[in-house]
Amino acid sequence: MTTSGIKVVEGAQLPSLGLTVATPNPLYVQGNFNAQGSDVGNNETVNARPASRVGDSINILFTAWSDANSTLGVGSRKAGDTTVNAAILSGIVPSGKGYYSGGVENFPRFLEDWGGKTLTYNGSMVAMFNSLIATAPWGSADVYSPPARNWAFDQNYIDATKLPPGTPEVRAVIKSTWETVAAGSVY
């Protein structure tokens, strides 16, 4: 079985109502996402649109990523400073059997040499399930070198009107009083 990933490019400016991209496959985000101009490289999200990435795995790539270099050593895949403003809902590879999952610092997955470069991330991360496709244990040799991580929770998510399109909601019914209604009564 061959499974393809989805790659989102040119995502610096989003539609005014926001954008959610969801796939059962790995999702790749290339370049600055939902950030442009002076919003790149900082934790201010006042100009960001509601956005989320949902997939088997979420992979962050620098703007100059080249698919042609994907099978070459990490030295051939150089990253640069990148900003991503979006919620992430994704699968993980669980720790166990002598492997470490990589933890939250590797929940968004990387494939480049980020030495001396920074990933600025503003959002919220949710690990919902074990990955079904991107299942290799974290920490294989020559995969990537980590970015400096400038990460923050996006305060916009405190306001329900600023949540990304399609955000799951949980509702609760709280019993306050009960009333017996006669059969045939209309309310």
PALUMFI-670111 format. One record per atom (N, C-alpha, C): x, y, z; residue in one letter. Coordinates in steps of 0.1 Angstrom, whole numbers, plus 2048, in hexadecimal, padded with zeros to 3 digits. Layout:
BEGIN
+-----+-----+-----+--------+
:   x :   y :   z : residu :
+-----+-----+-----+--------+
:   X :   Y :   Z :      A :
...
+-----+-----+-----+--------+
This chain:
BEGIN
+-----+-----+-----+--------+
:   x :   y :   z : residu :
+-----+-----+-----+--------+
: 808 : 7F4 : 800 :      M :
: 800 : 800 : 800 :      M :
: 809 : 80C : 800 :      M :
: 807 : 815 : 7F7 :      T :
: 80E : 822 : 7F6 :      T :
: 805 : 82D : 7FB :      T :
: 80A : 835 : 804 :      T :
: 803 : 840 : 80A :      T :
: 80A : 84D : 807 :      T :
: 803 : 856 : 802 :      S :
: 809 : 863 : 7FF :      S :
: 806 : 86D : 80B :      S :
: 80F : 877 : 80C :      G :
: 80D : 881 : 816 :      G :
: 807 : 88D : 80E :      G :
: 802 : 897 : 816 :      I :
: 7FD : 8A4 : 811 :      I :
: 807 : 8AE : 815 :      I :
: 80A : 8B7 : 80B :      K :
: 814 : 8C2 : 80E :      K :
: 80C : 8CF : 80C :      K :
: 80D : 8D8 : 816 :      V :
: 807 : 8E5 : 815 :      V :
: 812 : 8EF : 814 :      V :
: 812 : 8F7 : 809 :      V :
: 81C : 901 : 806 :      V :
: 815 : 90E : 804 :      V :
: 81D : 919 : 804 :      E :
: 818 : 927 : 802 :      E :
: 80C : 92A : 80C :      E :
: 80E : 926 : 819 :      G :
: 803 : 928 : 823 :      G :
: 805 : 934 : 82C :      G :
: 80E : 93D : 828 :      A :
: 810 : 949 : 831 :      A :
: 803 : 951 : 833 :      A :
: 7FB : 952 : 829 :      Q :
: 7EF : 95A : 82A :      Q :
: 7E3 : 951 : 828 :      Q :
: 7DA : 951 : 831 :      L :
: 7CE : 948 : 831 :      L :
: 7C1 : 94F : 82E :      L :
: 7B6 : 948 : 82A :      P :
: 7A9 : 94F : 829 :      P :
: 7A5 : 955 : 836 :      P :
: 79C : 960 : 835 :      S :
: 799 : 967 : 841 :      S :
: 792 : 95E : 84C :      S :
: 78A : 954 : 848 :      L :
: 784 : 94B : 852 :      L :
: 78D : 940 : 857 :      L :
: 799 : 940 : 852 :      G :
: 7A3 : 935 : 856 :      G :
: 7A3 : 929 : 84D :      G :
: 7AA : 91F : 851 :      L :
: 7AC : 913 : 849 :      L :
: 7B0 : 907 : 851 :      L :
: 7A9 : 8FC : 84F :      T :
: 7AD : 8F0 : 855 :      T :
: 7B0 : 8E6 : 84A :      T :
: 7BB : 8DF : 84B :      V :
: 7BF : 8D5 : 841 :      V :
: 7C0 : 8C8 : 849 :      V :
: 7B8 : 8BE : 845 :      A :
: 7B7 : 8B1 : 84C :      A :
: 7B9 : 8A6 : 841 :      A :
: 7C1 : 89C : 845 :      T :
: 7C4 : 891 : 83D :      T :
: 7C7 : 885 : 846 :      T :
: 7C3 : 878 : 842 :      P :
: 7C7 : 86D : 849 :      P :
: 7D6 : 869 : 847 :      P :
: 7DC : 870 : 83E :      N :
: 7EA : 86E : 83A :      N :
: 7F4 : 878 : 841 :      N :
: 801 : 876 : 840 :      P :
: 80A : 880 : 845 :      P :
: 808 : 88E : 83E :      P :
: 809 : 899 : 846 :      L :
: 807 : 8A6 : 841 :      L :
: 814 : 8AE : 842 :      L :
: 818 : 8B4 : 837 :      Y :
: 824 : 8BC : 837 :      Y :
: 821 : 8CB : 835 :      Y :
: 826 : 8D3 : 83E :      V :
: 824 : 8E2 : 83D :      V :
: 832 : 8E8 : 839 :      V :
: 832 : 8EE : 82D :      Q :
: 83F : 8F3 : 828 :      Q :
: 83F : 903 : 829 :      Q :
: 848 : 908 : 830 :      G :
: 84A : 916 : 831 :      G :
: 841 : 91D : 83C :      G :
: 842 : 92A : 83D :      N :
: 83A : 931 : 847 :      N :
: 82C : 92E : 845 :      N :
: 824 : 92B : 84F :      F :
: 816 : 928 : 84E :      F :
: 80E : 931 : 857 :      F :
: 805 : 939 : 851 :      N :
: 7FC : 942 : 858 :      N :
: 804 : 94D : 85F :      N :
: 80F : 951 : 859 :      A :
: 817 : 95C : 85F :      A :
: 81E : 962 : 853 :      A :
: 81E : 970 : 853 :      Q :
: 825 : 977 : 849 :      Q :
: 82A : 984 : 84F :      Q :
: 833 : 98A : 848 :      G :
: 839 : 997 : 84C :      G :
: 83E : 997 : 85A :      G :
: 83A : 9A1 : 862 :      S :
: 840 : 9A2 : 86F :      S :
: 83B : 998 : 879 :      S :
: 831 : 990 : 875 :      D :
: 82C : 985 : 87D :      D :
: 835 : 978 : 87D :      D :
: 83E : 978 : 873 :      V :
: 848 : 96C : 872 :      V :
: 852 : 96D : 87D :      V :
: 854 : 963 : 884 :      G :
: 85E : 962 : 88F :      G :
: 85A : 967 : 89C :      G :
: 84D : 96A : 89F :      N :
: 849 : 96E : 8AC :      N :
: 83D : 967 : 8B0 :      N :
: 839 : 968 : 8BD :      N :
: 82E : 961 : 8C3 :      N :
: 821 : 96A : 8C3 :      N :
: 821 : 975 : 8BB :      E :
: 815 : 97D : 8BA :      E :
: 80C : 977 : 8AF :      E :
: 800 : 974 : 8B2 :      T :
: 7F7 : 96E : 8A8 :      T :
: 7EB : 976 : 8A5 :      T :
: 7EB : 983 : 8A8 :      V :
: 7E0 : 98B : 8A5 :      V :
: 7DB : 98B : 897 :      V :
: 7E4 : 98A : 88D :      N :
: 7E1 : 989 : 87F :      N :
: 7DF : 97B : 879 :      N :
: 7E1 : 971 : 882 :      A :
: 7E0 : 963 : 87D :      A :
: 7D1 : 960 : 87B :      A :
: 7CE : 958 : 872 :      R :
: 7C0 : 953 : 870 :      R :
: 7BF : 945 : 877 :      R :
: 7B2 : 941 : 87A :      P :
: 7B0 : 934 : 881 :      P :
: 7B5 : 929 : 877 :      P :
: 7BE : 920 : 87C :      A :
: 7C3 : 916 : 873 :      A :
: 7C7 : 90A : 87B :      A :
: 7C5 : 8FE : 874 :      S :
: 7CA : 8F2 : 87A :      S :
: 7CF : 8E8 : 870 :      S :
: 7D7 : 8DF : 874 :      R :
: 7DD : 8D5 : 86B :      R :
: 7DA : 8C8 : 872 :      R :
: 7D3 : 8BF : 86B :      V :
: 7CF : 8B2 : 871 :      V :
: 7D4 : 8A7 : 868 :      V :
: 7DC : 89D : 86D :      G :
: 7E1 : 892 : 865 :      G :
: 7E7 : 887 : 86D :      G :
: 7EB : 87D : 866 :      D :
: 7F2 : 872 : 86D :      D :
: 7FF : 876 : 873 :      D :
: 806 : 87F : 86D :      S :
: 811 : 886 : 873 :      S :
: 811 : 894 : 86D :      S :
: 817 : 89E : 874 :      I :
: 819 : 8AB : 86F :      I :
: 828 : 8AE : 86E :      I :
: 82C : 8B1 : 862 :      N :
: 83A : 8B3 : 85F :      N :
: 83C : 8C1 : 85B :      N :
: 846 : 8C8 : 861 :      I :
: 849 : 8D6 : 85D :      I :
: 856 : 8D7 : 855 :      I :
: 854 : 8DE : 84A :      L :
: 85F : 8DF : 841 :      L :
: 862 : 8EE : 83E :      L :
: 86F : 8F2 : 83C :      F :
: 873 : 8FF : 839 :      F :
: 86E : 903 : 82B :      F :
: 86D : 910 : 828 :      T :
: 868 : 915 : 81B :      T :
: 870 : 90F : 80F :      T :
: 87D : 90D : 811 :      A :
: 886 : 909 : 806 :      A :
: 887 : 8F9 : 805 :      A :
: 87E : 8F2 : 80C :      W :
: 87F : 8E3 : 80C :      W :
: 87E : 8DF : 7FD :      W :
: 886 : 8D5 : 7FA :      S :
: 886 : 8CF : 7EC :      S :
: 883 : 8C0 : 7EE :      S :
: 878 : 8BB : 7E7 :      D :
: 875 : 8AD : 7E8 :      D :
: 880 : 8A5 : 7E2 :      D :
: 888 : 8AA : 7D9 :      A :
: 893 : 8A3 : 7D3 :      A :
: 89D : 89F : 7DD :      A :
: 89E : 8A7 : 7E8 :      N :
: 8A8 : 8A4 : 7F2 :      N :
: 8A3 : 89B : 7FD :      N :
: 897 : 897 : 7FD :      S :
: 891 : 890 : 808 :      S :
: 898 : 883 : 80B :      S :
: 89E : 87C : 802 :      T :
: 8A5 : 86F : 805 :      T :
: 8B4 : 871 : 807 :      T :
: 8B9 : 87E : 806 :      L :
: 8C7 : 880 : 809 :      L :
: 8C9 : 883 : 818 :      L :
: 8D5 : 883 : 81C :      G :
: 8D9 : 885 : 82A :      G :
: 8D4 : 893 : 82F :      G :
: 8D2 : 894 : 83C :      V :
: 8CD : 8A0 : 842 :      V :
: 8D5 : 8AC : 83F :      V :
: 8E2 : 8AB : 83C :      G :
: 8EA : 8B6 : 838 :      G :
: 8E6 : 8BC : 82A :      G :
: 8DE : 8B5 : 823 :      S :
: 8D8 : 8BA : 816 :      S :
: 8CB : 8C0 : 817 :      S :
: 8C6 : 8C1 : 824 :      R :
: 8B8 : 8C6 : 826 :      R :
: 8B9 : 8D1 : 831 :      R :
: 8BD : 8DD : 82D :      K :
: 8BF : 8E8 : 836 :      K :
: 8B2 : 8F0 : 839 :      K :
: 8AF : 8F2 : 845 :      A :
: 8A3 : 8FA : 849 :      A :
: 8A7 : 908 : 84B :      A :
: 89D : 910 : 84D :      G :
: 89F : 91E : 851 :      G :
: 894 : 922 : 85A :      G :
: 895 : 92E : 860 :      D :
: 88B : 932 : 86A :      D :
: 87D : 932 : 863 :      D :
: 873 : 92C : 86B :      T :
: 866 : 92A : 866 :      T :
: 85C : 92C : 871 :      T :
: 850 : 931 : 86D :      T :
: 845 : 934 : 877 :      T :
: 839 : 92C : 872 :      T :
: 832 : 925 : 87B :      V :
: 826 : 91E : 879 :      V :
: 81C : 922 : 884 :      V :
: 810 : 928 : 87F :      N :
: 805 : 92B : 889 :      N :
: 7F9 : 923 : 885 :      N :
: 7F8 : 918 : 88D :      A :
: 7ED : 90E : 88A :      A :
: 7EC : 904 : 895 :      A :
: 7E0 : 8FF : 898 :      A :
: 7DE : 8F4 : 8A1 :      A :
: 7E3 : 8E7 : 899 :      A :
: 7E8 : 8DE : 8A1 :      I :
: 7EC : 8D1 : 89B :      I :
: 7E5 : 8C6 : 8A3 :      I :
: 7DE : 8BE : 89B :      L :
: 7D7 : 8B2 : 8A0 :      L :
: 7DD : 8A6 : 898 :      L :
: 7E4 : 89D : 89E :      S :
: 7EC : 893 : 897 :      S :
: 7ED : 886 : 89F :      S :
: 7F3 : 87C : 898 :      G :
: 7F7 : 870 : 89E :      G :
: 805 : 871 : 8A3 :      G :
: 809 : 867 : 8AB :      I :
: 816 : 866 : 8B0 :      I :
: 81B : 857 : 8AF :      I :
: 828 : 856 : 8B0 :      V :
: 82E : 848 : 8B1 :      V :
: 830 : 847 : 8C0 :      V :
: 829 : 83E : 8C7 :      P :
: 82A : 83D : 8D6 :      P :
: 838 : 838 : 8DA :      P :
: 83C : 83C : 8E6 :      S :
: 848 : 837 : 8EC :      S :
: 846 : 828 : 8F0 :      S :
: 850 : 821 : 8F0 :      G :
: 84F : 813 : 8F4 :      G :
: 858 : 80A : 8EC :      G :
: 85A : 7FE : 8F1 :      K :
: 863 : 7F4 : 8EA :      K :
: 871 : 7FA : 8E7 :      K :
: 876 : 801 : 8F1 :      G :
: 883 : 807 : 8F0 :      G :
: 884 : 814 : 8E8 :      G :
: 878 : 819 : 8E4 :      Y :
: 878 : 826 : 8DC :      Y :
: 871 : 831 : 8E4 :      Y :
: 876 : 83D : 8E2 :      Y :
: 870 : 849 : 8E8 :      Y :
: 868 : 850 : 8DD :      Y :
: 85D : 855 : 8DF :      S :
: 854 : 85B : 8D5 :      S :
: 85A : 868 : 8D0 :      S :
: 863 : 86E : 8D7 :      G :
: 868 : 87B : 8D3 :      G :
: 862 : 886 : 8DA :      G :
: 857 : 884 : 8E2 :      G :
: 850 : 88D : 8EA :      G :
: 84A : 899 : 8E3 :      G :
: 846 : 8A3 : 8EA :      V :
: 83F : 8AE : 8E4 :      V :
: 849 : 8B6 : 8DB :      V :
: 856 : 8B6 : 8DF :      E :
: 85F : 8BE : 8D7 :      E :
: 860 : 8B8 : 8C9 :      E :
: 85C : 8AC : 8C6 :      N :
: 85D : 8A6 : 8B9 :      N :
: 84F : 8A2 : 8B4 :      N :
: 844 : 8A7 : 8BA :      F :
: 837 : 8A4 : 8B6 :      F :
: 835 : 8A9 : 8A8 :      F :
: 838 : 8B6 : 8A5 :      P :
: 838 : 8B9 : 897 :      P :
: 846 : 8B4 : 892 :      P :
: 846 : 8AC : 887 :      R :
: 851 : 8A5 : 883 :      R :
: 85A : 8AE : 879 :      R :
: 867 : 8AB : 87A :      F :
: 871 : 8B3 : 872 :      F :
: 879 : 8AA : 869 :      F :
: 87E : 8AF : 85E :      L :
: 886 : 8A7 : 855 :      L :
: 892 : 8AE : 850 :      L :
: 896 : 8B9 : 856 :      E :
: 8A0 : 8C1 : 851 :      E :
: 8AB : 8C4 : 85C :      E :
: 8B6 : 8CA : 857 :      D :
: 8C0 : 8CF : 860 :      D :
: 8BC : 8DD : 864 :      D :
: 8B7 : 8DF : 871 :      W :
: 8B2 : 8EB : 876 :      W :
: 8BD : 8F2 : 87E :      W :
: 8C9 : 8ED : 87E :      G :
: 8D4 : 8F3 : 886 :      G :
: 8D5 : 902 : 885 :      G :
: 8D3 : 909 : 891 :      G :
: 8D4 : 917 : 891 :      G :
: 8C7 : 91E : 88D :      G :
: 8BD : 917 : 889 :      K :
: 8B1 : 91D : 884 :      K :
: 8A5 : 91B : 88E :      K :
: 89B : 923 : 88D :      T :
: 890 : 923 : 897 :      T :
: 883 : 91F : 890 :      T :
: 87B : 917 : 896 :      L :
: 86D : 915 : 893 :      L :
: 865 : 91C : 89D :      L :
: 85E : 926 : 898 :      T :
: 854 : 92D : 8A1 :      T :
: 847 : 927 : 89F :      T :
: 841 : 921 : 8A9 :      Y :
: 834 : 91A : 8A8 :      Y :
: 82A : 921 : 8B2 :      Y :
: 81F : 925 : 8AD :      N :
: 814 : 92A : 8B6 :      N :
: 808 : 921 : 8B3 :      N :
: 802 : 91B : 8BD :      G :
: 7F7 : 912 : 8BA :      G :
: 7F3 : 90A : 8C6 :      G :
: 7EE : 8FE : 8C3 :      S :
: 7EB : 8F5 : 8CE :      S :
: 7ED : 8E7 : 8C8 :      S :
: 7F3 : 8DE : 8CF :      M :
: 7F6 : 8D0 : 8CA :      M :
: 7EE : 8C6 : 8D1 :      M :
: 7E8 : 8BD : 8C9 :      V :
: 7E0 : 8B2 : 8CF :      V :
: 7E4 : 8A5 : 8C8 :      V :
: 7E9 : 89C : 8D0 :      A :
: 7EC : 88E : 8CC :      A :
: 7E0 : 886 : 8CE :      A :
: 7D9 : 882 : 8C3 :      M :
: 7CC : 87B : 8C4 :      M :
: 7CD : 86C : 8C3 :      M :
: 7D7 : 867 : 8BC :      F :
: 7D7 : 858 : 8B9 :      F :
: 7E5 : 854 : 8B5 :      F :
: 7E8 : 847 : 8B4 :      N :
: 7F4 : 842 : 8AF :      N :
: 7F4 : 843 : 8A0 :      N :
: 7FF : 848 : 89B :      S :
: 800 : 84A : 88C :      S :
: 7FF : 83C : 886 :      S :
: 7F8 : 83C : 87A :      L :
: 7F6 : 82F : 873 :      L :
: 7FF : 82E : 867 :      L :
: 804 : 83A : 862 :      I :
: 80C : 83A : 856 :      I :
: 81B : 83E : 859 :      I :
: 81D : 849 : 860 :      A :
: 82A : 84E : 863 :      A :
: 82E : 847 : 871 :      A :
: 832 : 83B : 870 :      T :
: 834 : 833 : 87D :      T :
: 842 : 830 : 880 :      T :
: 84C : 835 : 879 :      A :
: 85A : 832 : 87D :      A :
: 85D : 838 : 88A :      A :
: 865 : 831 : 892 :      P :
: 868 : 837 : 89F :      P :
: 870 : 843 : 89E :      P :
: 86F : 84D : 8A7 :      W :
: 876 : 859 : 8A7 :      W :
: 885 : 856 : 8AA :      W :
: 88D : 85F : 8A4 :      G :
: 89B : 85E : 8A8 :      G :
: 8A4 : 856 : 89E :      G :
: 89F : 852 : 893 :      S :
: 8A8 : 84C : 889 :      S :
: 8B3 : 855 : 885 :      S :
: 8BE : 84F : 881 :      A :
: 8CA : 857 : 87E :      A :
: 8C7 : 860 : 871 :      A :
: 8CE : 86B : 871 :      D :
: 8CE : 874 : 865 :      D :
: 8C0 : 879 : 860 :      D :
: 8B7 : 87B : 86A :      V :
: 8AA : 87F : 866 :      V :
: 8A9 : 88F : 866 :      V :
: 8AD : 895 : 871 :      Y :
: 8AD : 8A3 : 872 :      Y :
: 8B6 : 8A7 : 87E :      Y :
: 8B9 : 8B4 : 87F :      S :
: 8BF : 8BA : 88B :      S :
: 8B4 : 8C4 : 88F :      S :
: 8B2 : 8C6 : 89C :      P :
: 8A6 : 8CD : 8A1 :      P :
: 8A8 : 8DC : 89F :      P :
: 89C : 8E3 : 89E :      P :
: 89C : 8F1 : 89E :      P :
: 89C : 8F7 : 8AC :      P :
: 89F : 903 : 8AE :      A :
: 89C : 90A : 8BA :      A :
: 88D : 90C : 8BA :      A :
: 887 : 909 : 8C5 :      R :
: 878 : 909 : 8C5 :      R :
: 873 : 915 : 8CD :      R :
: 86C : 91E : 8C6 :      N :
: 866 : 92A : 8CB :      N :
: 857 : 927 : 8CB :      N :
: 852 : 920 : 8D4 :      W :
: 844 : 91B : 8D4 :      W :
: 83B : 922 : 8DE :      W :
: 82E : 924 : 8DB :      A :
: 825 : 92A : 8E4 :      A :
: 817 : 925 : 8E1 :      A :
: 80E : 925 : 8EB :      F :
: 800 : 922 : 8E9 :      F :
: 7FA : 92E : 8E2 :      F :
: 7F2 : 92C : 8D8 :      D :
: 7EB : 938 : 8D1 :      D :
: 7DF : 93C : 8DA :      D :
: 7E0 : 948 : 8DF :      Q :
: 7D6 : 94D : 8E8 :      Q :
: 7C8 : 94F : 8E1 :      Q :
: 7C8 : 94F : 8D4 :      N :
: 7BC : 950 : 8CC :      N :
: 7B3 : 944 : 8CF :      N :
: 7B8 : 939 : 8D3 :      Y :
: 7B0 : 92D : 8D5 :      Y :
: 7A8 : 92D : 8E2 :      Y :
: 7AA : 937 : 8EA :      I :
: 7A2 : 939 : 8F6 :      I :
: 794 : 93E : 8F2 :      I :
: 793 : 945 : 8E7 :      D :
: 787 : 94B : 8E1 :      D :
: 781 : 941 : 8D7 :      D :
: 775 : 93B : 8DA :      A :
: 76E : 931 : 8D2 :      A :
: 76C : 937 : 8C4 :      A :
: 76B : 944 : 8C2 :      T :
: 768 : 94A : 8B5 :      T :
: 775 : 94A : 8AC :      T :
: 780 : 947 : 8B2 :      K :
: 78D : 947 : 8AB :      K :
: 793 : 939 : 8A9 :      K :
: 78B : 92F : 8AC :      L :
: 790 : 921 : 8AA :      L :
: 790 : 91E : 89B :      L :
: 799 : 915 : 897 :      P :
: 79A : 911 : 889 :      P :
: 78D : 90A : 884 :      P :
: 78A : 90B : 877 :      P :
: 77F : 905 : 871 :      P :
: 77F : 8F6 : 874 :      P :
: 774 : 8F0 : 878 :      G :
: 773 : 8E2 : 87B :      G :
: 778 : 8DD : 888 :      G :
: 77B : 8E7 : 891 :      T :
: 780 : 8E3 : 89E :      T :
: 776 : 8DA : 8A6 :      T :
: 77A : 8CE : 8AB :      P :
: 770 : 8C6 : 8B2 :      P :
: 76C : 8CE : 8BF :      P :
: 75F : 8CC : 8C2 :      E :
: 759 : 8D2 : 8CE :      E :
: 754 : 8C7 : 8D7 :      E :
: 754 : 8CA : 8E4 :      V :
: 74E : 8C1 : 8EE :      V :
: 744 : 8C9 : 8F5 :      V :
: 738 : 8C3 : 8F6 :      R :
: 72D : 8C9 : 8FD :      R :
: 729 : 8C1 : 909 :      R :
: 724 : 8C7 : 914 :      A :
: 720 : 8C0 : 91F :      A :
: 712 : 8C5 : 923 :      A :
: 70A : 8BB : 927 :      V :
: 6FC : 8BF : 92D :      V :
: 6FD : 8BE : 93C :      V :
: 6FA : 8C8 : 943 :      I :
: 6FA : 8C8 : 951 :      I :
: 6EC : 8C9 : 957 :      I :
: 6E9 : 8BF : 95F :      K :
: 6DC : 8BE : 964 :      K :
: 6DA : 8C9 : 96F :      K :
: 6CF : 8D1 : 96D :      S :
: 6CC : 8DB : 977 :      S :
: 6BF : 8D7 : 97E :      S :
: 6B5 : 8D5 : 976 :      T :
: 6A8 : 8D1 : 97C :      T :
: 6A1 : 8C8 : 971 :      T :
: 699 : 8BF : 976 :      W :
: 691 : 8B6 : 96D :      W :
: 683 : 8B9 : 970 :      W :
: 67B : 8B7 : 966 :      E :
: 66D : 8B9 : 967 :      E :
: 666 : 8AE : 960 :      E :
: 65B : 8A8 : 966 :      T :
: 654 : 89E : 95F :      T :
: 649 : 8A4 : 956 :      T :
: 649 : 8A0 : 94A :      V :
: 640 : 8A5 : 940 :      V :
: 635 : 89B : 93D :      V :
: 628 : 89F : 93D :      A :
: 61D : 896 : 93A :      A :
: 61E : 892 : 92B :      A :
: 61A : 886 : 928 :      A :
: 61A : 882 : 91A :      A :
: 611 : 88B : 912 :      A :
: 615 : 88F : 906 :      G :
: 60D : 897 : 8FD :      G :
: 60F : 8A6 : 8FF :      G :
: 616 : 8AA : 90A :      S :
: 619 : 8B8 : 90C :      S :
: 622 : 8BE : 902 :      S :
: 620 : 8CA : 8FE :      V :
: 628 : 8D1 : 8F4 :      V :
: 630 : 8DC : 8FB :      V :
: 63C : 8DD : 8F8 :      Y :
: 645 : 8E8 : 8FE :      Y :
: 64A : 8F0 : 8F3 :      Y :
+-----+-----+-----+--------+
